[in-house]
């Protein structure tokens, strides 16, 4: 899935969900090292677990963040998969 982010330095997130696990998370833009770290940490996790850990994370004074946007992307994926 490709998700266009809102309110963050990254502009896009792509990922796969394979056999119920998040795989191949890639961010376009944003803080390169931090986002590579987040991608590695969530690799293999269930979408629901990623959402519960990352949803609501903010960045500075912004009401969202790249991790929060990943949670939003996964929520959208789950809604469309049902």
Secondary structure by P-SEA (a helix, b strand, c coil): cbbbbccccccbbbbbbccccccccccccccaaaaaaaaaaaccccaaaaaaaccccccccccccaaaaaaaaaaaaaaaac
